[in-house]
Amino acid sequence: MATYAIGDLQGCFTPFQRLLDLIRFDPAYDKLWLVGDIVNRGPDSLALLRYVKQAGDTIITVLGNHDLHLLMVASGIAKSQATDTLQPILDAPDREDLLHWLRHQNLFYREDSFALVHAGLLPSWTIDQAEALAREVESALHQDNFHSLFAQIYGNDPNHWQDTLTGTARLRVIVNAMTRMRVCTIDGKMNFSFKGNLQSIPPGYLPWFNVPQRASLDQTVICGHWSALGLYVTDRVIALDSGCVWGGRLSAIRLEDRAIFQLPCA
């Protein structure tokens, strides 16, 4: 039995199938962890979403910003963008089942010495705190009135965490950190406009995982979201978005021995 973590798929179903062949994935024995952004920008979001849903407990996924975007577009809260490829899902006969399943996925997942999140964790958050905060958002997503959360969740402010935050502001910071953050200041102020590589980070900011003495260093965090970073593996962070949807590579890591598997994406 092995557990494989795989980077952002974004509707790239064919490369995903090829990667499963490469790692000789056996759903009877193996597990997959997906870093989120199952859908959007790629050509086969509907097929991929159906596959992951039907896999049941074999696949663990967390929500990414594109997954939340799909839910908000479907709810009429957000508008489709020119680069979106979500319409086949919105037109599908099983649309409501797919969206209901997606809305009930985790924002954060932990097991043994690993934690799974789409983008990152603010430097002041312990793993225990991050898990508790994620449960707050997930609880709001699971409510019948989840539309009210979507109506207020967009926005860049506040851009840092305070324990005294309440209501929508509190949930917004949690969502933004876990699904959108790449860099922040030492005291945890997030920059949402930056999408470049390590060499082009604005002065005063650091990759969230390089903030000195961040509180989540006791576990290895597996994430994606940052395609310009590419595959990036250290003892305490495994970043797996290597830009498959942009013609880069699709990356996987076997957690038991940290063996890396990659293949090019057309």
C-alpha positions, 0 to 999 in steps of 0.5 A: 500500500502506498499514498501518492500526493499529486499536484494541481490537476485543473481539468487535465484528465488525460495527463492524470490518467497517464500519471496513474499508469506511471505510478502503477496506482492500484485503487484496491491498495493505494491512496491518492491525495490531491492538493485541490484545483481539480477543475478549471482552465484544462479541457476535461474538468467534468470527467475529472470531477466525476472520477474523483467523486466516484473514487470514494475514500481512495482519493482525499482532496482539499478545496482550491481557489478554482474549486471554490470559484466553480461553486460560486459561479454555480450559485450565481455569486461570481461570473464566469471568466474568459479563461474558465472551462467550467460550462460542461459541469454547469450543464451536466445532468449530474451537476447538483450531485457533483457540486454537493460533493465538492462543497463537502470536501475538506479545506485542510486535511492531516494524517500522521506527520503530513498536512494537506492544503491547497495554498498554505498556512499563515506563519502563526498557525499551528497544525492544530489551529489550522485544522480547527479554523478549516473546520469553521469554514467547512461548517459554513459550506455545509449549511443550507444557507451556504450562499450567504458565505459565497456572497461575502467571501471574495475580497483581499481584506483583512490581509492578516490573521487576528484571533479576535476576527469574527464573522465573514472577515474571519472566514475570509482570511482562513479561505484566502490563506489556505487557497490563495496565499503564496507569500507573506510578511514575517508577521503574516500579511498576505500579498495576493497579487504576486504570482511569480517565481522565487527570484521576483518576490517583492521586498518585504515578503517571503514564501509562506513556508520560509517564514522563520520559526513558523508554527506549523514546522512540526509537520510536513505541509503538502500544497500546490497553487504556485505554478511558477514555483514548480516542484519544491520539496524540503523536509517540511514542505512539498509543493507540487504545482508544476504547471500541467495546465500551462504545458508544464509537468504533472507531479506526484510524490510517494509519501512513504519514501518521497519518490518523485514521479513526473510527466510532461503535459501537452 
